[in-house]
Amino acid sequence: MDEIDIDTRVTEERTVIDVTGTRDVAVVVRSASGERIYLPPEDFDEPVSDSPYTSPYQGGSGIDGEESPYGGGAGSTRGVVETAEGFRITHPETATEFDVYRGDDKE
């Protein structure tokens, strides 16, 4: 597997997570208001690196425009922006925990 880098900044007002080296991850952020799943922005034209696998994370629109990890049409990318080497997540609260889930490259 290729190396990925996660840079996290947590303040009293928000949490910013920069993912570089791949765009094939999902990030789950937990904070005082609960849990939120962030998927990379859809329709990236080019992958960050040559990846031998496709993403198992197919987002879709949920209730009231909230992002849902359960299929469907185009998902919301609120809080997620594309960067030159990956993407940045801006969560509107102090994170108490976060997990990163990466696709499996085994066929």
Helices and strands as residue ranges (DSSP letters): E 5-10, E 15-20, E 25-31, E 34-38, E 60-61, G 63-65, E 67-68, E 80-83, E 86-91, E 95-102
